[in-house]
Amino acid sequence: MTQPIFSLELFPPQTPEGAEKLRAARARMALLKPSFFSVTFGAGGSTRDRTLDTVLEIQSEGHHAAPHLSCIGSTRDSIRNILDQYRSHGIRHLVALRGDLPSGMARPGTFRYANELVEFIRAETGAWFHIEVAAYPEYHPQAKSPTDDLMAFKRKLEAGANSAITQYFYNFDAYAHFIDECQAVGINVPIVPGIMPISGFSNLARFSDNCGAEIPRWIRKRLESYADDTASIRAFGLDVVSELCARLLASDVPGLHFYTLNQVALTSTLWQRLGLSATPAADCAGAAETGWAGA
């Protein structure tokens, strides 16, 4: 078993003030020595330039960065241009996603699904990039059936993806069952659990309902009972997520990916409770070392 990879997800700031706040937060996050930072890509490519700027800042600070790339609203030319920019800056790690259709956008663009985006990246760049894709232990909310969802995931890997990061979840058994299902159909790539710290209830409940992540009833009821008592919500949330992460690590997961929402405190506390130490970036960057050799 190789050493687990621990990573942190950020979103690009919208204002100069936000950029300064993120720099300060990132300086504290860097003390955790994550394997890499991933940087999200807004709906329809709306944060394209800010994603690149944030990734380049992270690189200039001596850290490994993996930009997200979404196919919704994109064309072959626009994706090709982005890939050329990333290659010119020596970026070798991507998170390739379908993305959500922005409000008011009638058509998804050239690429309908993430496997089509992955296939295009491989056709354009060969083994240059290590490509992460998304996985859904509790199934994508638009999936017709669990089997369809699993096959959609498999198509992304067959198109050339190296590994996956899951949607967040709070039910250990959902992840364990998903891994069993993957292995049963010949999927053996690293599938890193996505971890969402709990800082509040109303926003988490709304987002979870939209993205298909279940909040188990016993957790939901406890969170509801705290009402506006933020301190109790966070203390309970830390206990719940710490226990989940400990169970995952005990089952030899390939790593943990933290959805930080650009906030330091909860992720840092979880990191310290779990005694995490990360794999150096060189061990998880660069598709040339991952064994992808093309079709």
Summary of the structure (lengths in Angstrom):
residues: 295
radius of gyration: 18.3
end to end distance: 27.2
largest distance: 54.4
contacts: 946
relative contact order: 0.16
helix: 47%
strand: 15%
